[in-house]
Amino acid sequence: MDGQENVRPLAEEYISLIESLTDKSNESLINALANQGDWTEQAAEHLLQLANDYGSFMLRNALALSLALNVEDGELGF
């Protein structure tokens, strides 16, 4: 996988995960990401913070730039 595949299946997976939660709090989402999404709790917290802080416009452009630069895991090592 080179990172350039369509992100839609991943977005649909997260939509399904969120819809399955009865409690939509950040804590519940972080727990679900850690337990069902195979993220560590720290990485799940960071992922949610990135989404909330930057939103899809900025992150879409960051994804495109990281693909162009061939940066897969980044400096933080998640």
trRosetta pair geometry for C-beta under 8 A, 3 or more apart (Angstrom, degrees):
i j d omega theta_ij theta_ji phi_ij phi_ji
1 5 6.4 -55 -151 -7 95 128
2 5 7.6 124 55 -25 70 82
3 66 7.6 -104 168 112 148 98
3 67 5.3 -169 116 -107 119 93
3 72 6.2 -141 -59 -112 138 84
4 67 5.8 103 -83 -150 84 137
6 9 6.7 91 96 0 95 88
7 10 5.3 -61 -167 46 63 114
7 11 5.8 67 136 -26 86 103
7 63 7.4 -5 -65 -177 145 165
8 11 5.6 -56 -144 38 32 112
8 12 6.2 33 158 -20 67 106
9 12 5.6 -54 -146 37 32 113
9 13 6.4 39 152 -24 64 102
10 13 5.5 -48 -150 31 34 116
10 14 6.7 30 152 -14 64 103
11 14 5.8 -56 -151 39 34 108
11 15 6.3 38 150 -22 67 104
12 15 5.4 -48 -144 34 34 115
12 16 6.3 37 155 -19 64 104
13 16 5.8 -55 -152 36 29 112
13 17 6.4 32 149 -21 63 106
14 17 5.3 -50 -145 35 36 116
14 18 6.3 35 156 -18 67 104
15 18 5.9 -57 -149 38 29 108
15 19 6.2 27 154 -18 65 110
16 19 5.8 -56 -143 39 29 111
16 20 6.4 32 156 -25 63 107
17 20 5.9 -59 -154 30 28 112
17 21 7.3 33 149 -29 60 100
17 29 8.0 93 130 -141 108 77
17 32 5.6 144 177 147 107 129
17 33 7.4 82 157 -78 151 63
17 36 6.2 171 -127 95 114 136
17 37 6.8 16 -114 -60 160 110
18 21 5.9 -50 -162 16 38 115
18 24 7.0 49 -170 -129 87 95
18 29 6.7 7 -107 -113 83 107
18 32 8.0 152 -84 91 44 156
20 32 7.6 150 80 -140 107 142
21 24 5.6 123 104 -88 122 56
21 28 5.3 119 -158 138 130 126
21 29 6.6 -47 -68 -79 167 67
21 32 6.0 -87 -78 -48 115 153
23 27 8.0 -29 127 75 123 90
23 28 4.3 166 96 -61 98 157
24 28 6.6 -108 -121 66 7 133
24 29 7.1 30 -167 -50 50 105
25 28 4.7 97 57 6 80 101
25 29 7.0 -147 95 -3 43 87
26 29 5.7 -59 -148 40 33 110
26 30 6.1 35 155 -21 68 106
26 48 6.1 127 -151 157 96 152
27 30 5.8 -53 -146 36 29 111
27 31 6.4 29 154 -17 63 106
28 31 5.7 -54 -149 38 31 112
28 32 6.3 31 153 -18 65 106
29 32 5.6 -54 -145 38 32 111
29 33 6.2 33 155 -19 66 105
29 44 7.8 -179 125 171 72 111
29 48 6.1 118 109 -101 123 137
30 33 5.8 -53 -146 37 30 111
30 34 6.3 27 155 -16 64 109
30 41 6.4 57 162 -152 107 75
30 44 4.5 125 -151 124 70 120
30 45 5.5 28 -127 -75 130 67
30 48 6.1 -76 -78 -10 87 148
31 34 5.7 -60 -147 40 29 109
31 35 5.9 10 162 -5 68 114
31 41 7.9 3 -94 -114 49 96
31 44 7.9 152 -38 128 16 160
32 35 6.1 -63 -133 47 26 98
32 36 5.3 -21 -177 25 68 116
32 37 6.9 63 131 -10 66 105
33 36 7.1 -58 -105 57 14 78
33 37 4.2 -36 -155 38 54 137
33 39 4.7 -13 148 38 95 131
33 44 3.7 147 94 -131 126 118
33 47 6.6 -164 -175 66 158 138
33 48 7.3 -151 -7 -46 158 106
34 37 7.0 6 -28 52 13 89
34 39 5.4 -81 -94 79 50 80
34 40 6.5 7 -126 174 96 18
34 41 4.8 9 -96 -80 145 63
34 44 4.8 -86 -55 -19 83 152
37 44 7.1 122 70 -100 126 110
39 43 4.5 -135 -172 91 99 110
39 44 4.2 128 106 -62 133 87
39 47 6.5 -71 -138 -2 159 143
39 78 8.0 5 -144 -174 95 111
40 43 4.5 89 51 10 83 103
40 44 6.8 -148 88 -7 40 87
40 78 7.9 -133 33 -140 106 86
41 44 5.6 -55 -146 37 31 113
41 45 6.4 35 154 -21 65 104
42 45 5.8 -53 -151 34 30 112
42 46 6.4 27 152 -16 63 108
43 46 5.5 -56 -147 39 34 112
43 47 6.1 39 153 -24 67 105
43 78 4.5 133 -125 -144 114 115
44 47 5.6 -50 -144 34 30 114
44 48 6.4 28 157 -15 63 105
45 48 6.0 -59 -151 39 28 108
45 49 6.3 28 152 -19 64 110
46 49 5.6 -55 -146 38 31 113
46 50 6.3 36 154 -22 65 103
46 76 7.5 -171 179 149 161 156
46 78 6.7 -141 78 -80 142 149
47 50 5.8 -52 -150 32 29 112
47 51 6.6 27 153 -17 62 105
47 78 7.8 167 -59 170 94 159
48 51 5.7 -54 -149 36 33 112
48 52 6.2 25 156 -12 67 110
49 52 5.9 -60 -144 43 29 106
49 53 5.8 22 161 -15 67 115
50 53 6.0 -61 -136 42 24 105
50 54 5.8 -22 -179 20 64 116
50 59 6.7 97 151 -96 103 125
51 54 7.2 -73 -125 52 13 81
51 55 7.2 66 -178 -91 49 28
51 56 8.0 18 -147 -61 78 65
51 59 7.1 -15 -106 -41 55 159
52 55 7.9 11 -166 -61 14 63
54 58 4.1 -110 179 79 99 131
54 59 5.2 114 109 -49 122 89
54 62 7.4 3 160 -9 154 140
55 58 5.8 84 65 21 77 97
55 59 6.7 -160 97 0 33 101
56 59 5.7 -66 -134 49 30 105
56 60 5.6 40 165 -31 70 106
57 60 6.1 -53 -149 28 21 111
57 61 6.9 12 155 -9 57 107
58 61 5.9 -63 -158 40 32 108
58 62 6.2 32 148 -20 68 108
59 62 5.2 -50 -142 39 38 115
59 63 6.2 46 154 -24 66 99
60 63 5.7 -50 -152 31 29 114
60 64 6.6 29 150 -16 62 105
61 64 5.6 -50 -148 36 35 112
61 65 6.3 33 154 -16 66 106
62 65 5.7 -55 -145 40 32 110
62 66 6.1 32 156 -20 66 106
63 66 5.8 -56 -144 37 28 109
63 67 6.4 29 155 -19 63 105
64 67 5.8 -54 -151 34 30 112
64 68 6.5 28 152 -17 64 107
65 68 5.6 -54 -147 37 34 112
65 69 6.2 20 156 -7 67 110
66 69 5.8 -61 -141 48 31 103
66 71 4.3 -90 -156 66 83 103
66 72 7.7 135 160 -77 109 23
66 74 7.4 -40 -133 -73 132 96
67 70 7.4 28 -176 -76 32 37
67 71 8.0 -82 -51 43 20 69
71 74 5.9 62 163 -81 110 61
73 77 6.0 26 150 -127 117 39
73 78 6.9 -176 -168 62 82 51
74 77 7.1 -121 85 -39 72 29
74 78 6.9 4 59 31 115 86
